[in-house]
Every structure is written in C-alpha cells, then in structure tokens.
C-alpha cells in the first residue's frame, strides 16, 4: 500500500509533502496487525487529504504497471539489504520470538516473487477496507475545522499535559 499511497497522495493529487502506509504487526507471535498511515500536509488541504485516504483505503486504485515497478523495488531492496552488527542479534531474537525458521527479509523476498496484483487487491479487501480507524492530527487549533473533522468520528482535543505529561 505504501507505493500506492505515495503515488496517489503526493504525486497524483499533490495533497502532501509526505505520505505513507504500512501494514505491520506488534512484534508478538500471536499479536495483532494494523495499517499505520501518515500524511504531512498543509492545514488547508487536510480535509481533502483525509477524504482521499478514506477513498484509497476503501477502493484501492489498480495499475499493473505501477504494481510491477513497486514489486521490483521491493525485490531490489531485499537483494541489497544487509543485516550487520546488532541487527544480526535483533533478527535472531525476532525469529525466536515469532517462531520463524528464517528472517523476515528472506520470507518477504520469497513472497514478493510470487505476489500478484490480485493478491494485493484481495489483501486490501480483507484487511484494510472497512476497518476501524483512529486519526491523530497535529496542527494549529485555530486553523482546524472541528465540525468538518467530526465526519471521521468523535473528536477529542488533547492538552499538552495529556500528550507530554507536563
């Protein structure tokens, strides 16, 4: 999803300085997974950006050409990645904690080789579309339209004390 989000939000729609999305686990064998996304945008583009995210996560755009480029980029990253120094110990402990016989990078490389656009669409439909979302917004309060933001759910303003503890 990361490549799709970046292409749609930054390159195609010009809604962001930066945009990404990652599906990740909590690092425990029987733990939960989550789609973690972020966008850095201007306050006046915030509502457009949030609406675009909703659209992307509900109905993922499909482009075989972009999929092939993203897949090759993932494979290239796996081929050139090196686990060194403390990373070796971390990778070993992660495998042990998760019950894996081989490191995640090796597992991913094998999986990426077989991945199809249909696999990605099915994954998005099963694990991302229609899932609950929590939005965390950071910005100048006087420039936020809280009535418009309530479209995405209950809005709760936090104090500095609640965020930072002071």
LINBEL-V904555 format. One record per run of one state. SS is the DSSP state (@ for helix, = for strand, . for the rest). FROM is the first residue (numbers start at 0). LEN is the number of residues. If there is no record, write none. Layout:
<<SS;FROM;LEN> <SS;FROM;LEN>>
This chain:
<<.;0;1> <@;1;11> <.;12;5> <=;17;8> <.;25;7> <=;32;8> <.;40;2> <@;42;16> <.;58;5> <@;63;17> <.;80;5> <@;85;13> <.;98;5> <@;103;11> <.;114;2> <@;116;11> <.;127;13> <@;140;3> <.;143;2> <@;145;7> <.;152;7> <@;159;5> <.;164;2>>
